[in-house]
Amino acid sequence: MSGSRSSSRVVVVTGASGGVGRAVVRAFAARGDRLALIARGGAGLAGAVRDAEELGAKALAIEADVADPEAVEAAAQRAEDEFGPLDVWVNVAFTSVFAPFTEIDPEEFRRVTEVSYLGYVYGTHAALRRMLPRDRGTLVHAGSALAYRGIPLQSAYCGAKHAIQGWHEALRCELLASGTRVRTTMVQLPALDTPQFDWVLSRLPRRAQPVPPIYQPELAARAIVYAADHPRRREFWVGGSTAATLMANAVAPGLLDRYLARTGFDSQQTDTPRGADEPANLWEPADTRQDFGAHGRFDASAHPRSFQWWATRHRGALAAATLCGAGAAAFAWARRAGG
């Protein structure tokens, strides 16, 4: 149900034209929030605005490259001029290259880092310049299991996500030390069915795919909205594969290195040869004229829900139920023993 203008929040979403960002737009729009949508692709942005308006929300399309700090600052000001003070800033925008590290040019690596890491930094700077003086606001950063665990063929993306993780932790410490009510949190996402695998620059011999299990982008969007509502937690893990990967990496990272060396190349490619005319959004947006939407080509195998995410949101109740169950078992055992 849409909220009224007085009760709705002002939300900025970067990377809003497709994939996770597009699903995030829909999730916030369904609540009636006012949305400033930042991306490079005109067709994708227009589609995102339509999605929001169909759900009864107001949305503003802002074509900007998050790797340009002046453009991001101007976008933040335009959002406030249109809708009022910012309440939530969601960093989603990224780009990448699917290739072995030795096949990625230095300029390409720099570009990935500028968009996928520094884009978060620039967006957060613009948001904090407005939130800190008001002593309120929330920053949500879309992360990944790859913020902790690097995998082959995605060195540029993994490097950016690792950088975001370290930067986010440092930023959170500083905000806590300052006593401000502005909060920052990060959502570590699993493999998702998004257009990423059709428009990221690839030098792989076969078409790229996410490492199964694959989840639908709406799961990520629900998690990001939940994080915006519960920003005191430093981070959220989404998907059983994310939790399993992070725990395995903490316990036996060397074994995981060897496992991924054996499986990581094939698991990220389908059996179909890569087409020579596939789009690439590294330097120019792939959705200038074509709207790709939120979903990729893996709907048939993607999961819409995750028990792990349900458990994360209900961990208090689960802990209480576990304690009650353990207490009941102990009581029953004591009775049997006494008998």
Residue, then its C-alpha position, 0 to 999 in steps of 0.5 A: m500500500s502506498g503511503s502519504r507524502s507526509s509519511s513516505r521517505v525520500v530514497v536515492v537508489t544508484g544503479a536503479s535502471g536494472g538488476v538489483g537496483r531496479a528491484v529495489v526501486r519497486a520495493f521502496a515504491a510499493r511502500g509509497d516512498r519518493l524515489a530519486l533514481i540514478a543510473r546512466g541508461g535512459a531506457g532503463l531509467a524510464g522503465a524504473v520510473r514507470d515501475a514506481e509510478e505504477l505502484g503509486a510512488k513518485a520517482l525522479a530519473i537522474e542520468a549520472d555516472v556514479a564515478d563522477p563525484e560532481a555528477v553525484e553531488a548534483a544528483a543529490q541536490r536535485a533529489e532534495d530540490e524535488f522531494g526534500p531532505l534525504d532519508v535513505w541512500v542506497n548504493v547499488a551501482f556497479t560494473s565489472v569484467f568477466a575475465p582472468f586478471t591477466e586479460i583485464d587492461p589497467e584502464e578497465f580495472r580502474r574503471v571497475t574500481e571507480v564505478s563499483y567502489l568509488g561510486y559508493v564513496y562519492g554517493t555516501h559523501a553526498a548523502l552525509r553532507r546532507m544527513l549529518p547536519r540534520d542528525r538523521g539518515t540511513l546508508v545502505h550498501a549492496g555488498s556480496a559474499l564476494a566482499y569476503r571471498g574472492i573467486p576466479l574470473q571476477s578479480a576487479y569486482c571482488g577487489a571493489k567489494h572487498a574495498i567497500q567492506g573495509w571502507h564501510e567498517a571504518l565509516r561505521c566506527e567513525l559514525l558510532a564515535s561521533g554519536t550521530r543518529v546517521r546509520t550505515t549498514m551493508v547487505q551481503l548478497p548471493a548470486l542473483d538472476t540479473p542482466q549483469f550476466d548479459w551486459v558486463l564486459s566478458r572475455l570468457p569463451r562461453r556465456a557468463q552465469p551466476v554460480p548456483p544456487i541463484y536467487q531472484p533480485e526481489l529477495a535482495a530488494r526485500a533485504i535492502v528495504y529491511a536493512a533500511d528499516h533496521p540500520r543498527r546492524r552492521e551487515f546482513w547476510v542474504g541466502g544460504s550460499t552467502a552464509a555457507t561461503l562466508m563461514a567456510n572462508a573463515v574456517a578453511p580459506g586455503l581449502l576454498d582456494r583450491y576448490l574454487a580453482r577446480t570449479g570456479f571457471d566452469s561454474q561461471q559459464t554456461d555451455t553456450p558460446r559467447g556471442a560476439d555482439e553481446p553488449a558491454n556496459l563498462w564504458e557506456p550504458a547498455d540500457t540507453r535504448q533497451d530496457f533490460g529490467a530487473h531479471g536476467r535469463f535464469d528465471a527457471s532456476a532462480h529461487p524467490r525465497s531463502f530460509q536463511w534470510w527468513a531465519t536472519r529476520h526472525r533470529g530473536a524468535l528462533a533463539a527463544a524457541t531453541l532455548c525453550g526447546a532445550g529447556a523442555a528437553a532438559f526438563a524431560w530428561a531430568r524427570r526420566a532420570g528422577g523416575 
